């Protein structure tokens, strides 16, 4: 089964399903379509479905000129009927994970998407979670759900985590040239997921487990948030001191080590 799935991916005959067609999912879906894969996008928003199937885009980072030929050639279609997951060889989950009022991650969208995957899981199939979540979600939550079907990991299905790294509005770094971190719940899962992403991105960085990939995403987001908070604090200090915060940053940036402007 592994060889069969790998061959379909390498030859770009695999059908890729993308669940969640927002600022992460739609760019990913179009990238796979441009890479030669047939893509089925899944979303509950009927307006998104209609817009895509009419050959138009609603995401600034995805031009309508990119969507039109993909739809016309049958490389991209969208639906809210999740039974079509049975037609896919690989499924990528790109749903939101907002914070609850208690500051805990709300993984209800992940659970809902995973339930649809579970209901349509078949052999052989690759499942990848891209949604930002806490370390352990892939192997503690998704894996048991998929195993409830009676299908077997590394024989019938493969499961991995690859964090989304989209920066909306950044024209310099988009899906194809942002390095992709990939970690599976097994070595085979990592291999197959990495092979899929290597078809559309310039660089894939494989890690030893899904938990490593999940924690890497946590570190990325924490690093960014801490630095934003630090600079905001510094800007307030500079304001009270009556000095230009940008001049301070430029001066500090002359240090060739230990500082990131």
Secondary structure, 3 states (H helix, E strand, C coil): CHHHHHHHHHCCCCEEEEECCCCCHHHHHHHHHHCCCEEEEECCCHHHHHHHHCCCCCCCCCCHHHHHHHHHCCCEEEECCHHHHHHCCEEEECCCCCECCCCCECCHHHHHHHHHHHHCCCCCEEEEECCCCCCCHHHHHHHHHHHCCCCCECCCEEEEECCCCCCCCCCCCCHHHCCEEEEECCHHHHHHHHHHHHCCCCCEEECCCHHHHHHHHHHHHHHHHHHHHHHHHHHHHHHHHCCCHHHHHHHHCCCCCCCCC
